[in-house]
Amino acid sequence: MNSQDEWIVIATFDSVARAQVAQTHLRARDIDARIEHEFSSTILPSISVSPIGVKLKVHWKQARQAYDLLEDYTSDSGDPSFL
């Protein structure tokens, strides 16, 4: 894979819904974010809450900015406060 096309996991959530909130938050700030296997929850609703986590990915060039934005909205306990 070309490093120019590389996407990395920026956060892991316990549900698709929480990952989608974070994705929307990043997209509102012009950061393209993708949820790994997002549409599998439509086909298999039982995995909308995942024991292994729902991964939110961003392009590697935007990773620092995305991390900083999500970090700004994280409580002291580590939970995203906007979720």
N, CA, C and O atoms as CSV, one atom per row, in Angstrom:
chain,resi,resn,atom,element,x,y,z
A,1,MET,N,N,0.842,-1.181,0.000
A,1,MET,CA,C,0.000,0.000,0.000
A,1,MET,C,C,0.881,1.236,0.000
A,1,MET,O,O,1.880,1.304,0.716
A,2,ASN,N,N,0.510,2.182,-0.788
A,2,ASN,CA,C,1.200,3.458,-0.861
A,2,ASN,C,C,0.936,4.241,0.423
A,2,ASN,O,O,-0.211,4.349,0.855
A,3,SER,N,N,1.986,4.788,1.039
A,3,SER,CA,C,1.813,5.518,2.297
A,3,SER,C,C,0.941,6.757,2.123
A,3,SER,O,O,0.384,7.260,3.099
A,4,GLN,N,N,0.815,7.255,0.892
A,4,GLN,CA,C,-0.049,8.402,0.636
A,4,GLN,C,C,-1.521,8.049,0.838
A,4,GLN,O,O,-2.346,8.932,1.075
A,5,ASP,N,N,-1.851,6.762,0.746
A,5,ASP,CA,C,-3.230,6.311,0.866
A,5,ASP,C,C,-3.518,5.655,2.216
A,5,ASP,O,O,-4.577,5.055,2.398
A,6,GLU,N,N,-2.615,5.763,3.131
A,6,GLU,CA,C,-2.734,5.024,4.385
A,6,GLU,C,C,-3.674,5.701,5.380
A,6,GLU,O,O,-3.585,6.903,5.630
A,7,TRP,N,N,-4.575,4.895,5.937
A,7,TRP,CA,C,-5.508,5.339,6.970
A,7,TRP,C,C,-5.127,4.644,8.265
A,7,TRP,O,O,-4.762,3.469,8.264
A,8,ILE,N,N,-5.212,5.370,9.365
A,8,ILE,CA,C,-4.841,4.791,10.650
A,8,ILE,C,C,-5.991,4.932,11.649
A,8,ILE,O,O,-6.822,5.833,11.536
A,9,VAL,N,N,-6.022,4.035,12.614
A,9,VAL,CA,C,-7.042,4.074,13.659
A,9,VAL,C,C,-6.686,5.200,14.626
A,9,VAL,O,O,-5.592,5.237,15.190
A,10,ILE,N,N,-7.630,6.111,14.801
A,10,ILE,CA,C,-7.428,7.249,15.697
A,10,ILE,C,C,-8.152,7.039,17.035
A,10,ILE,O,O,-7.762,7.600,18.059
A,11,ALA,N,N,-9.214,6.218,17.006
A,11,ALA,CA,C,-9.967,5.947,18.241
A,11,ALA,C,C,-10.782,4.673,18.057
A,11,ALA,O,O,-11.098,4.270,16.938
A,12,THR,N,N,-11.112,4.055,19.177
A,12,THR,CA,C,-11.960,2.865,19.186
A,12,THR,C,C,-13.124,3.122,20.137
A,12,THR,O,O,-12.929,3.602,21.254
A,13,PHE,N,N,-14.321,2.803,19.691
A,13,PHE,CA,C,-15.531,3.054,20.462
A,13,PHE,C,C,-16.258,1.748,20.725
A,13,PHE,O,O,-16.000,0.737,20.072
A,14,ASP,N,N,-17.175,1.780,21.693
A,14,ASP,CA,C,-17.910,0.557,22.035
A,14,ASP,C,C,-19.157,0.360,21.185
A,14,ASP,O,O,-19.809,-0.681,21.274
A,15,SER,N,N,-19.497,1.355,20.354
A,15,SER,CA,C,-20.673,1.205,19.493
A,15,SER,C,C,-20.491,2.009,18.214
A,15,SER,O,O,-19.708,2.957,18.157
A,16,VAL,N,N,-21.233,1.605,17.191
A,16,VAL,CA,C,-21.206,2.325,15.920
A,16,VAL,C,C,-21.741,3.739,16.129
A,16,VAL,O,O,-21.212,4.690,15.553
A,17,ALA,N,N,-22.775,3.887,16.937
A,17,ALA,CA,C,-23.380,5.201,17.153
A,17,ALA,C,C,-22.360,6.194,17.725
A,17,ALA,O,O,-22.289,7.336,17.272
A,18,ARG,N,N,-21.585,5.772,18.700
A,18,ARG,CA,C,-20.565,6.667,19.284
A,18,ARG,C,C,-19.478,6.997,18.268
A,18,ARG,O,O,-19.000,8.130,18.204
A,19,ALA,N,N,-19.099,6.023,17.490
A,19,ALA,CA,C,-18.093,6.271,16.450
A,19,ALA,C,C,-18.630,7.258,15.423
A,19,ALA,O,O,-17.883,8.101,14.926
A,20,GLN,N,N,-19.908,7.164,15.103
A,20,GLN,CA,C,-20.500,8.081,14.135
A,20,GLN,C,C,-20.544,9.517,14.662
A,20,GLN,O,O,-20.376,10.460,13.890
A,21,VAL,N,N,-20.764,9.690,15.949
A,21,VAL,CA,C,-20.745,11.036,16.534
A,21,VAL,C,C,-19.354,11.637,16.390
A,21,VAL,O,O,-19.215,12.792,15.989
A,22,ALA,N,N,-18.334,10.867,16.712
A,22,ALA,CA,C,-16.957,11.348,16.577
A,22,ALA,C,C,-16.620,11.619,15.114
A,22,ALA,O,O,-15.958,12.609,14.802
A,23,GLN,N,N,-17.068,10.753,14.226
A,23,GLN,CA,C,-16.839,10.928,12.792
A,23,GLN,C,C,-17.456,12.255,12.326
A,23,GLN,O,O,-16.819,13.017,11.599
A,24,THR,N,N,-18.662,12.517,12.737
A,24,THR,CA,C,-19.337,13.760,12.368
A,24,THR,C,C,-18.593,14.969,12.920
A,24,THR,O,O,-18.457,15.984,12.237
A,25,HIS,N,N,-18.120,14.863,14.137
A,25,HIS,CA,C,-17.348,15.932,14.773
A,25,HIS,C,C,-16.092,16.244,13.950
A,25,HIS,O,O,-15.769,17.411,13.730
A,26,LEU,N,N,-15.397,15.218,13.504
A,26,LEU,CA,C,-14.184,15.428,12.709
A,26,LEU,C,C,-14.518,15.966,11.319
A,26,LEU,O,O,-13.848,16.875,10.826
A,27,ARG,N,N,-15.530,15.419,10.699
A,27,ARG,CA,C,-15.909,15.876,9.356
A,27,ARG,C,C,-16.339,17.339,9.363
A,27,ARG,O,O,-16.116,18.055,8.387
A,28,ALA,N,N,-16.946,17.782,10.446
A,28,ALA,CA,C,-17.350,19.187,10.558
A,28,ALA,C,C,-16.136,20.117,10.565
A,28,ALA,O,O,-16.256,21.318,10.325
A,29,ARG,N,N,-14.980,19.547,10.841
A,29,ARG,CA,C,-13.724,20.313,10.852
A,29,ARG,C,C,-12.824,19.925,9.679
A,29,ARG,O,O,-11.602,20.065,9.733
A,30,ASP,N,N,-13.464,19.435,8.624
A,30,ASP,CA,C,-12.781,19.085,7.360
A,30,ASP,C,C,-11.742,17.984,7.496
A,30,ASP,O,O,-10.735,17.975,6.788
A,31,ILE,N,N,-11.993,17.057,8.412
A,31,ILE,CA,C,-11.138,15.877,8.532
A,31,ILE,C,C,-11.967,14.677,8.080
A,31,ILE,O,O,-12.989,14.350,8.683
A,32,ASP,N,N,-11.515,14.034,7.021
A,32,ASP,CA,C,-12.221,12.865,6.520
A,32,ASP,C,C,-11.981,11.705,7.484
A,32,ASP,O,O,-10.838,11.346,7.765
A,33,ALA,N,N,-13.050,11.136,7.977
A,33,ALA,CA,C,-12.952,10.029,8.932
A,33,ALA,C,C,-13.826,8.882,8.437
A,33,ALA,O,O,-14.907,9.096,7.889
A,34,ARG,N,N,-13.338,7.671,8.640
A,34,ARG,CA,C,-14.046,6.460,8.215
A,34,ARG,C,C,-14.210,5.519,9.397
A,34,ARG,O,O,-13.341,5.414,10.262
A,35,ILE,N,N,-15.333,4.847,9.409
A,35,ILE,CA,C,-15.570,3.836,10.435
A,35,ILE,C,C,-15.347,2.480,9.789
A,35,ILE,O,O,-15.987,2.138,8.794
A,36,GLU,N,N,-14.443,1.723,10.356
A,36,GLU,CA,C,-14.127,0.405,9.816
A,36,GLU,C,C,-15.338,-0.510,9.971
A,36,GLU,O,O,-15.875,-0.653,11.069
A,37,HIS,N,N,-15.762,-1.122,8.886
A,37,HIS,CA,C,-16.882,-2.065,8.863
A,37,HIS,C,C,-18.194,-1.427,9.324
A,37,HIS,O,O,-19.033,-2.093,9.930
A,38,GLU,N,N,-18.366,-0.139,9.036
A,38,GLU,CA,C,-19.557,0.593,9.494
A,38,GLU,C,C,-20.858,-0.048,9.028
A,38,GLU,O,O,-21.815,-0.139,9.798
A,39,PHE,N,N,-20.900,-0.483,7.799
A,39,PHE,CA,C,-22.159,-0.969,7.251
A,39,PHE,C,C,-22.466,-2.414,7.631
A,39,PHE,O,O,-23.562,-2.899,7.352
A,40,SER,N,N,-21.533,-3.103,8.253
A,40,SER,CA,C,-21.833,-4.459,8.707
A,40,SER,C,C,-22.871,-4.439,9.817
A,40,SER,O,O,-23.584,-5.425,10.007
A,41,SER,N,N,-22.972,-3.324,10.562
A,41,SER,CA,C,-23.988,-3.245,11.609
A,41,SER,C,C,-25.383,-3.127,11.027
A,41,SER,O,O,-26.366,-3.445,11.696
A,42,THR,N,N,-25.480,-2.666,9.769
A,42,THR,CA,C,-26.770,-2.612,9.106
A,42,THR,C,C,-27.210,-4.019,8.719
A,42,THR,O,O,-28.388,-4.367,8.806
A,43,ILE,N,N,-26.248,-4.806,8.296
A,43,ILE,CA,C,-26.541,-6.178,7.888
A,43,ILE,C,C,-26.687,-7.084,9.108
A,43,ILE,O,O,-27.559,-7.951,9.150
A,44,LEU,N,N,-25.831,-6.872,10.090
A,44,LEU,CA,C,-25.825,-7.675,11.319
A,44,LEU,C,C,-26.031,-6.765,12.521
A,44,LEU,O,O,-25.053,-6.403,13.176
A,45,PRO,N,N,-27.261,-6.381,12.837
A,45,PRO,CA,C,-27.508,-5.424,13.916
A,45,PRO,C,C,-26.961,-5.845,15.268
A,45,PRO,O,O,-26.732,-4.994,16.128
A,46,SER,N,N,-26.750,-7.114,15.471
A,46,SER,CA,C,-26.249,-7.578,16.770
A,46,SER,C,C,-24.841,-7.085,17.062
A,46,SER,O,O,-24.397,-7.159,18.207
A,47,ILE,N,N,-24.118,-6.579,16.046
A,47,ILE,CA,C,-22.768,-6.092,16.308
A,47,ILE,C,C,-22.695,-4.571,16.386
A,47,ILE,O,O,-21.605,-4.001,16.334
A,48,SER,N,N,-23.865,-3.898,16.513
A,48,SER,CA,C,-23.843,-2.448,16.624
A,48,SER,C,C,-23.142,-2.016,17.917
A,48,SER,O,O,-22.619,-0.904,17.996
A,49,VAL,N,N,-23.130,-2.886,18.921
A,49,VAL,CA,C,-22.284,-2.703,20.103
A,49,VAL,C,C,-21.250,-3.808,20.024
A,49,VAL,O,O,-21.580,-4.992,20.069
A,50,SER,N,N,-20.002,-3.408,19.906
A,50,SER,CA,C,-18.957,-4.379,19.619
A,50,SER,C,C,-18.069,-4.648,20.826
A,50,SER,O,O,-17.556,-3.711,21.437
A,51,PRO,N,N,-17.884,-5.908,21.172
A,51,PRO,CA,C,-16.986,-6.238,22.278
A,51,PRO,C,C,-15.519,-5.969,21.931
A,51,PRO,O,O,-14.688,-5.825,22.827
A,52,ILE,N,N,-15.201,-5.902,20.652
A,52,ILE,CA,C,-13.813,-5.633,20.256
A,52,ILE,C,C,-13.605,-4.187,19.847
A,52,ILE,O,O,-12.475,-3.773,19.587
A,53,GLY,N,N,-14.682,-3.414,19.787
A,53,GLY,CA,C,-14.578,-2.007,19.483
A,53,GLY,C,C,-14.824,-1.680,18.024
A,53,GLY,O,O,-14.579,-2.488,17.129
A,54,VAL,N,N,-15.313,-0.481,17.817
A,54,VAL,CA,C,-15.570,0.058,16.487
A,54,VAL,C,C,-14.472,1.072,16.212
A,54,VAL,O,O,-14.311,2.041,16.954
A,55,LYS,N,N,-13.725,0.847,15.154
A,55,LYS,CA,C,-12.536,1.659,14.881
A,55,LYS,C,C,-12.845,2.834,13.962
A,55,LYS,O,O,-13.465,2.680,12.909
A,56,LEU,N,N,-12.393,4.020,14.392
A,56,LEU,CA,C,-12.516,5.240,13.604
A,56,LEU,C,C,-11.147,5.537,13.006
A,56,LEU,O,O,-10.147,5.619,13.719
A,57,LYS,N,N,-11.118,5.697,11.673
A,57,LYS,CA,C,-9.852,5.908,10.974
A,57,LYS,C,C,-9.824,7.270,10.299
A,57,LYS,O,O,-10.854,7.794,9.875
A,58,VAL,N,N,-8.626,7.830,10.208
A,58,VAL,CA,C,-8.388,9.059,9.462
A,58,VAL,C,C,-7.141,8.861,8.614
A,58,VAL,O,O,-6.330,7.969,8.866
A,59,HIS,N,N,-7.007,9.711,7.606
A,59,HIS,CA,C,-5.803,9.662,6.786
A,59,HIS,C,C,-4.616,10.039,7.666
A,59,HIS,O,O,-4.727,10.916,8.522
A,60,TRP,N,N,-3.503,9.388,7.458
A,60,TRP,CA,C,-2.351,9.576,8.339
A,60,TRP,C,C,-1.901,11.030,8.396
A,60,TRP,O,O,-1.361,11.460,9.415
A,61,LYS,N,N,-2.108,11.793,7.336
A,61,LYS,CA,C,-1.684,13.198,7.332
A,61,LYS,C,C,-2.554,14.073,8.236
A,61,LYS,O,O,-2.145,15.171,8.615
A,62,GLN,N,N,-3.734,13.599,8.577
A,62,GLN,CA,C,-4.639,14.360,9.445
A,62,GLN,C,C,-4.734,13.768,10.853
A,62,GLN,O,O,-5.538,14.220,11.667
A,63,ALA,N,N,-3.930,12.780,11.127
A,63,ALA,CA,C,-4.040,12.059,12.400
A,63,ALA,C,C,-3.795,12.947,13.610
A,63,ALA,O,O,-4.559,12.886,14.573
A,64,ARG,N,N,-2.769,13.757,13.591
A,64,ARG,CA,C,-2.464,14.613,14.752
A,64,ARG,C,C,-3.603,15.593,15.009
A,64,ARG,O,O,-4.036,15.762,16.149
A,65,GLN,N,N,-4.084,16.233,13.956
A,65,GLN,CA,C,-5.187,17.187,14.100
A,65,GLN,C,C,-6.442,16.486,14.632
A,65,GLN,O,O,-7.121,17.011,15.515
A,66,ALA,N,N,-6.743,15.315,14.101
A,66,ALA,CA,C,-7.917,14.559,14.543
A,66,ALA,C,C,-7.776,14.144,16.002
A,66,ALA,O,O,-8.716,14.275,16.787
A,67,TYR,N,N,-6.613,13.649,16.354
A,67,TYR,CA,C,-6.370,13.236,17.740
A,67,TYR,C,C,-6.556,14.415,18.685
A,67,TYR,O,O,-7.195,14.287,19.730
A,68,ASP,N,N,-5.996,15.564,18.317
A,68,ASP,CA,C,-6.113,16.753,19.166
A,68,ASP,C,C,-7.564,17.193,19.333
A,68,ASP,O,O,-7.975,17.574,20.429
A,69,LEU,N,N,-8.344,17.141,18.248
A,69,LEU,CA,C,-9.754,17.512,18.334
A,69,LEU,C,C,-10.523,16.564,19.241
A,69,LEU,O,O,-11.330,17.007,20.059
A,70,LEU,N,N,-10.283,15.276,19.107
A,70,LEU,CA,C,-10.971,14.319,19.963
A,70,LEU,C,C,-10.501,14.432,21.408
A,70,LEU,O,O,-11.289,14.266,22.339
A,71,GLU,N,N,-9.246,14.709,21.588
A,71,GLU,CA,C,-8.684,14.854,22.945
A,71,GLU,C,C,-9.307,16.048,23.674
A,71,GLU,O,O,-9.518,16.000,24.886
A,72,ASP,N,N,-9.599,17.113,22.934
A,72,ASP,CA,C,-10.238,18.291,23.526
A,72,ASP,C,C,-11.603,17.972,24.106
A,72,ASP,O,O,-12.081,18.673,24.997
A,73,TYR,N,N,-12.230,16.919,23.608
A,73,TYR,CA,C,-13.564,16.546,24.041
A,73,TYR,C,C,-13.565,15.264,24.858
A,73,TYR,O,O,-14.557,14.536,24.874
A,74,THR,N,N,-12.476,14.992,25.523
A,74,THR,CA,C,-12.379,13.805,26.363
A,74,THR,C,C,-12.342,14.227,27.821
A,74,THR,O,O,-11.603,15.137,28.195
A,75,SER,N,N,-13.134,13.569,28.635
A,75,SER,CA,C,-13.178,13.890,30.062
A,75,SER,C,C,-11.924,13.365,30.763
A,75,SER,O,O,-11.129,12.638,30.166
A,76,ASP,N,N,-11.757,13.730,32.002
A,76,ASP,CA,C,-10.603,13.279,32.786
A,76,ASP,C,C,-10.559,11.757,32.916
A,76,ASP,O,O,-9.485,11.174,33.069
A,77,SER,N,N,-11.723,11.117,32.854
A,77,SER,CA,C,-11.759,9.649,32.974
A,77,SER,C,C,-11.440,8.957,31.641
A,77,SER,O,O,-11.333,7.733,31.577
A,78,GLY,N,N,-11.290,9.766,30.573
A,78,GLY,CA,C,-10.964,9.197,29.288
A,78,GLY,C,C,-12.138,8.957,28.375
A,78,GLY,O,O,-11.973,8.516,27.238
A,79,ASP,N,N,-13.351,9.255,28.883
A,79,ASP,CA,C,-14.550,9.079,28.061
A,79,ASP,C,C,-14.784,10.315,27.202
A,79,ASP,O,O,-14.612,11.440,27.673
A,80,PRO,N,N,-15.171,10.117,25.956
A,80,PRO,CA,C,-15.507,11.269,25.118
A,80,PRO,C,C,-16.691,12.019,25.721
A,80,PRO,O,O,-17.765,11.441,25.890
A,81,SER,N,N,-16.512,13.284,26.044
A,81,SER,CA,C,-17.565,14.038,26.732
A,81,SER,C,C,-18.666,14.493,25.797
A,81,SER,O,O,-19.725,14.904,26.272
A,82,PHE,N,N,-18.465,14.437,24.481
A,82,PHE,CA,C,-19.507,14.853,23.566
A,82,PHE,C,C,-20.404,13.703,23.154
A,82,PHE,O,O,-21.297,13.880,22.325
A,83,LEU,N,N,-20.177,12.522,23.722
A,83,LEU,CA,C,-20.991,11.365,23.343
A,83,LEU,C,C,-22.068,11.100,24.356
A,83,LEU,O,O,-22.848,10.161,24.196
